[in-house]
Amino acid sequence: MALFSRTIEKLKNGLRKSRDKIGNSLKTVLTLGRKIDEELLEQLEEQLITADIGVETSMQIIDDLRSAWKEKKIAAAEDIIPFLKQDLIACWPERDRQLKMADQPPTVVMITGVNGCGKTTSVGKLSYWLSQQGHKVVLGACDTFRAAAVEQLSIWSKRCDVQIVKHQQDSDPAAVAFDACEAALARKTDFLIVDTAGRLHTQQNLMRELTKIRDVIARKIPEAPHEVIQVLDATTGQNAINQAKMFTQAVNVSGIMLAKLDGTAKGGIVIAIRNQINIPVKFIGIGEGPEDIEPFDPESFVEALFS
């Protein structure tokens, strides 16, 4: 699928706080002409950890740098950021970042996440992005638990000019999922996006309900859901890692949509997600408007982070 790309300047602006925390902080220790030694590597590791890249991932990055230094691939401070850029870009194969498509439409994308992570807004942005690609989209409003969630998604459906299947608040979300599948099949839509209720990853009863929704979808549409995308709030930093691990146990998360990346200095969490849980980040949210969704492109991301 051809993914649209906005200018690097837009991404740089959205990642401004993260860039100030990561790129600029690294530059304070990478003074021109400084030779690489163990003291410099220790200072770099400290800077990476404070940027929410995480202890484990930061240690791995420093180990890579140390190996390159000892193998004489790099020698001075000014060599480090170019090396880091290439090292990080290599972590995200293109195949992993693409949306998995059904052999026959509709492709079903199930969206999960905890309360307050920006899930419903992310559903709206994704529906807008898909519709802008010329796809016919149906939304399934399976968040019948939160007050006004259905109404909020209805507003998004009108805003993005996509169809919606909904029931009354407190209806059985699995029944909504069933009806949404029926509608997507009958209307010959390209994509069905299923919004689910926000829940804490520690609420086992609600996590079981999530599994039930997934099973209903799978019975109605073979091999669906084709993607289970978890929305993570970038401002939560390392806690997002624990959330992803718990949701994966319930519904086998296949991709991450990282919301609120423009409002945090914790952009390093993208790197930590890749290294600690090996789930590809497929989209990032870098603004409030429906168009403020960006298919994750590692080259643009790394360039914006370190520029």
Long-range contacts (C-beta under 8 A, 24 or more apart in sequence): 1-98, 1-99, 1-101, 1-133, 2-133, 3-98, 3-295, 3-297, 4-129, 4-132, 4-133, 4-295, 5-294, 5-295, 5-297, 5-300, 6-294, 8-300, 8-303, 8-304, 10-286, 10-294, 11-286, 11-294, 11-300, 11-301, 11-304, 12-304, 12-307, 13-262, 13-286, 14-261, 14-262, 14-284, 14-286, 14-287, 14-292, 14-294, 14-304, 15-261, 15-262, 15-267, 15-286, 15-301, 15-304, 15-305, 16-262, 17-262, 17-263, 17-264, 17-265, 17-267, 18-51, 18-261, 18-264, 18-265, 18-266, 18-267, 18-268, 18-305, 19-267, 19-304, 19-305, 19-306, 19-307, 20-265, 21-50, 21-51, 21-265, 21-266, 21-267, 21-268, 22-47, 22-48, 22-51, 22-53, 22-267, 22-268, 22-305, 22-306, 23-81, 23-305, 23-306, 23-307, 25-50, 25-51, 26-80, 26-81, 26-306, 27-81, 29-77, 30-77, 30-78, 30-80, 30-81, 31-77, 32-77, 32-78, 33-76, 33-77, 33-78, 34-76, 34-77, 35-75, 35-76, 35-77, 36-65, 36-69, 36-74, 36-75, 36-76, 36-77, 36-79, 36-80, 40-77, 41-65, 41-66, 41-69, 44-80, 48-268, 51-265, 51-266, 51-267, 51-268, 52-237, 52-238, 52-265, 52-266, 52-267, 52-268, 52-269, 52-272, 53-268, 53-269, 53-271, 53-272, 54-238, 54-241, 54-268, 54-269, 54-272, 54-275, 54-276, 56-272, 56-275, 56-276, 57-271, 57-272, 57-275, 57-276, 60-275, 61-87, 61-271, 81-306, 84-306, 85-302, 85-303, 85-306, 88-271, 88-298, 88-302, 89-298, 89-299, 89-302, 91-271, 91-274, 91-275, 91-298, 92-274, 92-280, 92-281, 92-296, 92-298, 96-280, 97-280, 97-281, 97-282, 97-295, 97-296, 97-297, 97-298, 98-282, 99-226, 99-227, 99-255, 99-282, 100-226, 100-227, 100-254, 101-226, 102-221, 102-223, 102-224, 102-226, 103-223, 105-188, 105-189, 105-190, 105-191, 106-138, 106-184, 106-185, 106-189, 106-190, 106-191, 106-192, 106-221, 107-190, 107-191, 107-192, 107-226, 107-227, 108-181, 108-184, 108-191, 108-192, 108-194, 108-217, 108-221, 108-224, 108-225, 108-226, 108-227, 109-191, 109-192, 109-193, 109-194, 109-225, 109-226, 109-227, 109-228, 109-229, 110-194, 110-196, 110-213, 110-214, 110-217, 110-225, 110-227, 110-228, 110-229, 110-251, 111-193, 111-194, 111-195, 111-196, 111-229, 111-230, 111-231, 111-257, 112-196, 112-210, 112-228, 112-229, 112-230, 112-231, 112-247, 112-251, 112-253, 113-198, 113-230, 113-231, 113-232, 113-243, 113-247, 114-198, 114-199, 114-200, 114-201, 114-233, 114-243, 115-146, 115-198, 115-199, 115-200, 116-198, 116-233, 117-198, 117-231, 117-232, 117-233, 117-236, 117-259, 118-231, 118-233, 118-259, 118-260, 118-285, 119-143, 119-195, 119-196, 119-198, 119-231, 119-259, 120-149, 120-152, 120-153, 120-156, 120-195, 121-156, 121-259, 121-285, 122-231, 122-257, 122-259, 122-283, 122-285, 122-293, 123-153, 123-156, 123-193, 123-195, 124-153, 124-156, 124-157, 124-159, 124-160, 124-290, 125-283, 125-285, 125-290, 125-291, 125-292, 125-293, 126-193, 126-229, 126-257, 126-283, 126-293, 127-156, 127-157, 127-160, 127-162, 127-191, 127-193, 128-159, 128-160, 128-162, 128-290, 128-291, 128-293, 129-283, 129-293, 129-295, 130-190, 130-191, 130-193, 131-160, 131-161, 131-162, 135-190, 135-191, 136-187, 136-188, 136-189, 136-190, 136-191, 137-162, 137-163, 137-189, 137-190, 137-191, 137-192, 137-193, 138-162, 138-163, 138-164, 138-165, 138-180, 138-183, 138-184, 138-187, 138-189, 138-191, 138-192, 138-193, 139-163, 139-164, 139-165, 139-180, 139-192, 139-193, 139-194, 139-195, 140-164, 140-165, 140-176, 140-177, 140-179, 140-180, 140-181, 140-184, 140-192, 140-193, 140-194, 140-195, 141-165, 141-166, 141-167, 141-176, 141-180, 141-195, 142-173, 142-174, 142-176, 142-177, 142-180, 142-194, 142-195, 142-196, 142-197, 142-213, 143-173, 143-195, 143-196, 143-197, 143-198, 144-168, 144-169, 144-170, 144-171, 144-172, 144-173, 144-176, 144-197, 145-170, 145-173, 145-197, 145-198, 145-206, 146-197, 146-198, 149-195, 149-197, 153-195, 156-290, 159-290, 160-290, 163-187, 163-189, 173-197, 173-209, 173-213, 174-209, 174-212, 174-213, 174-216, 177-213, 177-216, 177-217, 178-216, 178-220, 181-216, 181-217, 181-220, 181-221, 181-224, 182-220, 184-221, 185-220, 185-221, 192-221, 194-225, 201-242, 201-243, 201-246, 201-247, 202-246, 207-246, 207-247, 207-250, 208-250, 210-247, 210-250, 210-251, 211-250, 211-251, 214-251, 227-254, 227-255, 227-282, 228-252, 228-253, 228-254, 228-255, 229-253, 229-254, 229-255, 229-256, 229-257, 229-282, 229-283, 230-255, 230-256, 230-257, 230-279, 231-256, 231-257, 231-258, 231-259, 232-256, 232-257, 232-258, 232-259, 232-269, 232-273, 233-259, 233-260, 234-258, 234-259, 234-260, 234-261, 234-263, 234-264, 234-266, 234-267, 234-269, 234-270, 235-260, 235-263, 235-264, 235-266, 236-266, 237-264, 237-266, 237-269, 238-269, 238-272, 240-269, 240-273, 241-269, 241-272, 241-273, 241-276, 241-277, 244-273, 244-277, 244-279, 245-277, 248-277, 248-279, 253-279, 254-279, 254-280, 255-279, 255-280, 255-281, 255-282, 255-283, 256-280, 256-281, 256-282, 257-281, 257-282, 257-283, 257-284, 257-285, 258-283, 258-284, 258-285, 258-296, 259-284, 259-285, 260-285, 261-285, 261-286, 262-286, 262-287, 262-292, 267-305, 270-296, 270-301
